[in-house]
C-alpha cells in the first residue's frame, strides 16, 4: 500500500512507524486507519521486523479522532465487521496485540482518545516531558469505554485510577503517568529516541522465537483463568524454543561467555 498518513523507516530489524499528519496533530481519519490495519496485519508474516517503534510526527503523538473529518465524511463508512468505522478502527488495536513484534510507543504532546489507546495497546511506553494523555471519548458525548481502553487501562494502573481517568476524561501528565506505572520512564522530548535505544538493543540480543513467544505468553497469562493455565502456555513455549538451533546457540554462548549469534532457526 502507498502510505499517505503513516510512514515507515526501517533500521535493520526495527521499524520506526510514524503517525504522519502533523498538521492536525496526527488525528485519526479513515485513510490512517486503513493504512494502520494494512501495516499491522502484514507484521504477522514478517520475520525480518523484530520490533516496532511507534511515534507521532511533530508536536503531538496523536490527538485522537479527526472529528472534523468524521463529521464531514463524504465517503461511505467502512463495513468494520458490521459496525462501520467503529469496528474498522477497533480492529487496529486487536492487530497491534496480535502482531508478534513488541511495540514501543514514544509519546510527546497530546495522546488523546484513540491516540491514548495506541499508547495503551503498546508493550512499552516512554513519555516525553510534554506528554499529556486522556480518555477523551467521554468529553465528546461518548463512553470512555472505547478502543480497548477499558481493557488495557485498569490492567496497567488498577481499577481506581482507571475509573478516575475514564469517568472524568481528565488529563494525566507524564510525571504522574510514571508514578502510576503507565509509562516506564519520562525524558526530555528530544531524548525519546535515545531513551528507547537500550530497550531496542536488549531485545535484539534475544532469540527471535523467544521474543515473539514472550509477548504472546505474557498477553495470555494476564487473562489466564489459573496458574495452571498460564503455566501450560509457558511449558508449551519453552518446549518450542528449546528445540531450536537458537536455544542451543544461546546456551553455548552463555557457557563460553560470548554474545550469542541467533539465526532465527
KAVEN-V402824 format. One record per backbone hydrogen bond with DSSP energy under -0.5 kcal/mol. CO is the residue of the C=O (numbers start at 1). NH is the residue of the N-H. Records with the same first field share a line. If there is no record, write none. Layout:
BEGIN
CO: NH / NH
END
This chain:
BEGIN
1: 3
5: 20
7: 9 / 18
8: 10
9: 11 / 16
11: 14
13: 50 / 51
14: 11 / 16
15: 17 / 53
16: 9 / 18
17: 55
18: 7 / 20
19: 57
21: 24 / 26
22: 25
24: 27
25: 63
28: 66
29: 33
30: 34
31: 35
32: 36
33: 37
34: 38
35: 39
36: 40
37: 41
38: 42
39: 43
40: 44
41: 44
42: 45
43: 46
45: 47
48: 50
50: 102
51: 15
52: 54 / 104
53: 17 / 55
54: 106
55: 19
57: 60
62: 112
64: 28
65: 67
66: 70
67: 71
68: 72
70: 73
79: 82 / 84
80: 83
83: 86 / 87
84: 88
85: 89
86: 90
87: 91
89: 92 / 93
90: 93 / 94
91: 95
92: 96
93: 97
94: 98
95: 99
102: 52
103: 105 / 123 / 124
104: 54
105: 107 / 126
106: 108
107: 128
108: 61
109: 132
110: 61 / 62
111: 134
112: 115
113: 117
114: 118
115: 119
116: 120
117: 121
119: 122
124: 105
125: 184 / 185
126: 107
127: 187
128: 131
131: 174
132: 111
133: 172
134: 113 / 136
135: 138
136: 139
137: 140 / 142
138: 141
144: 146
146: 149
148: 151 / 152
149: 153
151: 155
152: 156
153: 156 / 157
154: 158
158: 162
159: 163
160: 164
161: 165
162: 166
163: 167
164: 168
165: 169
172: 133
173: 177
174: 178
175: 179
176: 180
177: 182 / 183
178: 181
185: 127
187: 129
188: 191
189: 192
191: 195
192: 196
193: 197
194: 197 / 198
196: 200
197: 201
198: 202
199: 203
200: 204
201: 205
202: 205
203: 206
207: 211
208: 212
209: 213
210: 214
211: 215
212: 216
213: 217
214: 218
215: 219
216: 220
217: 221
218: 222
219: 223
221: 224
226: 230
227: 231
228: 232
229: 233
230: 234
231: 235
232: 236
233: 237
234: 238
235: 239
236: 240
237: 241
238: 242
239: 243
240: 243
241: 244
244: 248
245: 249
246: 250
247: 251
248: 252
249: 253
250: 254
251: 255
252: 256
253: 258
254: 257
260: 262
265: 245
END
